[in-house]
């Protein structure tokens, strides 16, 4: 029983010493990065994929009944 109390005391004291510094946000310094706005190209996949998903959902809902 003495060993258990001693172990608990040692663990409790070491845990409080580990957290003594507290939490601080790291300071990150770096050069700012400039992003140039380019021409937004249209992709046919952006139109075709949602259309196919919509058709698939309509087909699945109509075949259930």
C-alpha positions as CSV (number, residue, x, y, z in Angstrom):
1,X,0.0,0.0,0.0
2,X,2.9,2.3,0.8
3,X,4.4,1.7,-2.7
4,X,1.1,2.6,-4.3
5,X,0.8,5.9,-2.4
6,X,4.5,6.7,-3.2
7,X,4.0,5.9,-6.9
8,X,0.8,8.1,-7.0
9,X,2.7,11.0,-5.3
10,X,5.7,10.7,-7.7
11,X,3.4,10.6,-10.7
12,X,1.4,13.6,-9.5
13,X,4.4,15.7,-8.8
14,X,6.0,14.9,-12.1
15,X,2.8,15.7,-14.0
16,X,2.5,19.1,-12.4
17,X,6.2,19.8,-13.2
18,X,5.7,18.9,-16.8
19,X,2.8,21.4,-17.2
20,X,4.5,24.2,-15.3
21,X,5.4,26.1,-18.4
22,X,1.8,26.4,-19.6
23,X,0.7,26.5,-23.2
24,X,1.9,29.2,-25.6
25,X,1.2,29.7,-29.2
26,X,4.3,29.2,-31.3
27,X,5.6,32.2,-33.1
28,X,5.9,31.6,-36.8
29,X,7.6,34.2,-38.8
30,X,8.0,34.1,-42.6
31,X,7.8,36.1,-45.7
32,X,4.4,36.9,-47.0
33,X,3.5,35.1,-50.2
34,X,1.8,37.1,-53.0
35,X,-0.7,35.1,-55.0
36,X,-1.5,36.4,-58.5
37,X,-5.1,36.1,-59.6
38,X,-5.1,34.2,-62.8
39,X,-7.8,33.7,-65.3
40,X,-10.3,31.1,-64.0
41,X,-10.6,28.5,-66.6
42,X,-13.9,26.6,-66.9
43,X,-13.8,22.8,-66.8
44,X,-16.4,20.6,-68.4
45,X,-16.0,18.2,-65.5
46,X,-17.4,20.7,-63.2
47,X,-20.6,20.7,-65.1
48,X,-20.8,17.0,-66.3
49,X,-20.1,15.4,-62.9
50,X,-23.0,17.1,-61.0
51,X,-25.3,16.5,-63.9
52,X,-24.5,12.8,-63.9
53,X,-24.9,12.6,-60.1
54,X,-28.3,14.3,-60.4
55,X,-29.4,11.9,-63.2
56,X,-28.2,8.9,-61.1
57,X,-30.2,10.1,-58.1
58,X,-33.3,10.6,-60.2
59,X,-32.9,7.1,-61.7
60,X,-32.4,5.5,-58.3
61,X,-35.5,7.3,-56.8
62,X,-37.7,6.4,-59.7
63,X,-36.7,2.7,-59.7
64,X,-37.6,2.3,-56.0
65,X,-41.3,2.6,-56.6
